[in-house]
Amino acid sequence: MPTWNWGQPLDGIIQVAFVVEDIQTAMRQFGAQLRLGPWFLFEHFQFQWVKYRGAPSAVDLTVALANSGHMMFELIQQHDAQPSVYRETIKQRGYGFHHWAVAAAPERYDAVLASYRERGFELSLEAMVSIGARAAYLDSAAELGGMIEVIEVTPGVEALFTHIHQASVGWDGSSPVRTLGSPG
């Protein structure tokens, strides 16, 4: 099966994500207990646009990404009270697991998204991140215990995810948090 540069299969699960109350504490705990790292921290993550359940949104998030082997882990902290897919999860069951992410090549993104919608999963969030890649969340929580995110893996996204994976290979615990601007 063909894979992305960081080792995950095309159209396969590439990430497991959690909503957290305090991202600094969560990075320390996940790092210490699970040897995840280094973390790449994006404070006040930048979007070109976001739609939550069809309406424009201006959600304020900080995101941290780290790999264990070929699997990426994401921590998400929402800083504001804007309605969002993250607040929905916190209200329904508290902090913790939020979604699995599936990677889709740009030419396959629309088809992958449509295939999940055809299975009855409602589109709950659409966004364009600062480097020009699309992402969408589908509400699969009732069936799968969490949402599915489809990420358009543009060359910029692939370069970032490859960099995060490579930093984790043989990581010795030094520089456990690396603060970055938004991707791009």
Phi, psi and omega in degrees: 000131178298150182228162171285167181302334181267006168103355180270153182288148174303138181060016180257172178292129180240349190206147172238130187234150183227138169271136185230153179282322182223108187293326179296314178297316181297319178299317178297314182294311179297321179296312183289316186278329185242000182057037176274132176159171357287157177272139173251113189258128177243097181283136181049060183313134185264133175242149167285321175197157177219138171237125176253116182050043174089349182252144177304145181223157177229046183300139181252111184236151162243136186234140174233136181236138175208156179248151165233110189062229181268354182268132178266143174242140180234136172247138184228126174240125175266131184266343184241181182259013179304139172301139183197169175295334180285315178296324177303311182296315180300317180294320184285319186213008178089185180289153178140209184306137179239308184202163165256145175248141178244134180269137177227133174297151182309319181287348180251350186307306183299320181292319178295315178300314180298324182295323177289322179294323178295336177278359176099007179274122183286136175289120184248336178209140172231144179207160169236119180279169189301333181271008173089018177259143179271154174212150178213146174251139175242134185280096179247015187299321182296325182267324188244359179080004179187173180276167171247131173252133173256123181248128174281115183267089174283171177304323178294318178294316180298319178297316179297310182295324176295317179299315180296317178299311183298325178295333182278338183290117181071016182303132185261008179093353180282155181044065186292339179230128179237105184281129180233163169284184176297152181306141177110000000 
